[in-house]
Amino acid sequence: MNWIYPIDGKSNSTLLAVDLLSGETLINDKKYRDELISLHPTVKGGEMEGAGISAACASKNKNWIIVKGICDFADGNKDVDKDKNQIIAGGGCH
């Protein structure tokens, strides 16, 4: 694909097609995150909306896709530069 999004005027984002974990729990703990990764070694990220979308679409036999921007790494530092990181991950949206 030919998709490029400038992050900070110095570098561009990277498009990756990866496995994600999805669930209702907000994770901000490195130890718990690492436990999940050890159980699912191909996973490259996590998010909270996909499980609901999957359930709703499965019952209607509809296809779906998730596009995510990374704003933290579930490592206990979620609040460090949170507002700035969320703006960048959202493509500049406020």
Secondary structure, 3 states (H helix, E strand, C coil): CCCCCECCCCCECCCCCCEEEECCCCCCCHHHHHHHHHHCCCEEEEECCHHHHHHHHHHCCCCCCCCCCCCCCCCCCCCCCHHHHHHHHCCCCC
